[in-house]
Amino acid sequence: MQNFKYLVANKKDLEWGLTVSTVGLEDVRPGEEYPSKGHADGYYFKPERGRVLHEYQLLYILEGSGLFRSEHCGETTIKTGDFFILFPGEWHSYMPLKETGWKAYCIGFKGDNMDRRVNAGFLSVDNPIHHVGYSSEVGRLYSSAINVAAEEPAYVQQFLAGIVNHLLGMLYSLERTQTLKKGYGHADLIDKARNAIRQHLEDELNIHDVAQMIGMGYSNFRKLFKEYTGVSPALYQQDLRLQRAMDLLSATNMSVKEIAYKLHFESADYFSTKFKKKVGTTPSEFRKA
C-alpha cells in the first residue's frame, strides 16, 4: 500500500530555503510484490533498474527490513530504526525483503539549506544510511507531516520545512550520540560536566575541577568533550558566561567591571575583548542598545 501526497511550491516558498515535494508512508506486507502502485510519474521505479531523482528524500523504516544500494554505496541491509537518504543526481535502488516487508516513511524535499549541509560534510552520498534505532518521536514527526500535507493549510511549505529540519537534526544528533556511547561509554559523564559548568557560571570553577568532579583525566575529558559538543570545555564555559553577561547588562545596573569580576574573567578589558568578538559590540554599546 502506498499513501503519498505530492505538493507544489511557489516562487516565494523557494526563498524559504527548503521546500517539500512529497510525504507518505509505504506499507508492504510480507510476500507482497514490490513496487506496489501509488507513486506519481517520476517516482515509480523497478528495483532491478533503480533510478535518479532531482531532489533529496529522507526515509525511515518503522518496521521490517530491506536492501539498499547506490552509486557510492554497495548493497546493504537496512532495518527497523534506520534512516536512509536519497541524494539528487545519485543513482540508487531499494526494496523491502519479501520475508519481512516493511513500513517506511518518506519525505522528499530540496533547497539551499540542505545543499549547504551536504557541502559542509554533515551528510554525504558516501554515508547514506544512518542507524538511530526505533524512535516514537521520529514516527510522530512523520505522521504530523502526512497530516499537514493532507490538510494543505496556508503556508504548508514552511510548516513541512520545519518538520524536515527537525528530522534531520534528530538524525544527526541521535546517531552521533549513539556512536559516542558505544565508543567510550562516557556520554552521560559529558552531560554531567555540561550541567556542572552551567550550574557554576558565577563560581570560580575551572575546567580541571570539572574533569576531577566526573572522575576523568583532563586531557581525556577535553578530547571527549570536544568530540561530543564540537567545542572545548573552556570555550563552552566562556560562551555561557558571555550569554550570562548579556542578561546582566540588560537586566541590572552592574558595571562592566563588576560583571567581569562576577563571571571570573581575568580583567574588564579581557572581558570586553571576548564580548565584542562574540556579540559584535562592546558591553557598553550592548547595554546602550
Phi, psi and omega in degrees: 000132176246133177228089185237144175241131180254136188238160180244141177244137178267179183300321180292322178302321182299330180289345179292336177104344178203126178234150184253134183254331183206146177218139177180181179229131178252119182242104182246117181284154177305133179085351182284144178294146180224139003278148174273166183285158175137346179274149177283165176304138180096344180247328179294137178206160175261128185305325181292338180258330183072192181196172174231130179256165176249027180208172171270150168226139179243114182247146180226126182272111181280322178214152174089197182203169182192194179238145178224143171208154180211178181302323182259001185223125177293174181298129185223142175281135175240149190216178179309131179091003179263136164268146164220143186250133172259130184255144178298137179080000183256118177297140180204165173206150177203159178194151175284153174287141184298325184285341182244332190060192172193161165246121184226124174279151179215139171220128182252142186199170175203165178149164182299325181303313181289320179302318181295321179295320179293316180296331179276356176089008177293324180225147188212148175296338179284343181222072185278346185254133183232117184269101181248347181085174181292136179217118178294330180293320177298314178300321180296320180294317178296317179299320177298318179298319180297317181294318179296317180297323180294319180284328181048062179287176175300140180060038180299327182296318181292322178298310183292325177300322177297321178293318178300314180298322177297315179297316180296320177296318178296316179305309184295317182289312183298315183295317182288327176295317178297320179299316180295320180294320179291320185284328187231333182070019185241012182300322180294328178291324177294322176299318178296321180295316179298320179295319180297318179298317180297320184290338188239034181299328183259011176253160181276070182250118178262171187292328175299323178296320181295315178301318180293322180301324182260007173076035179235152172291149186300313184298314179294319179298314182298317181296314181292319180299315181293323179293325183283319187254341183091355178224160177288156179299326179294318179291324177300313179296316181297316181297320178294322178293323177292323175296319177296323178298321178299319177298315182293322178294325182280324192250355182229172176258014180299142178287165178300320180296318180295320179294318178301317180292317182298325183261011171064039168277154186300324180198168178296323179294316180297316178301313181297321179296312180294322181296314181296322179296323182280315190262331180101353176223164175286162177304319181295318178295321178298317180295319179299316181295000000 
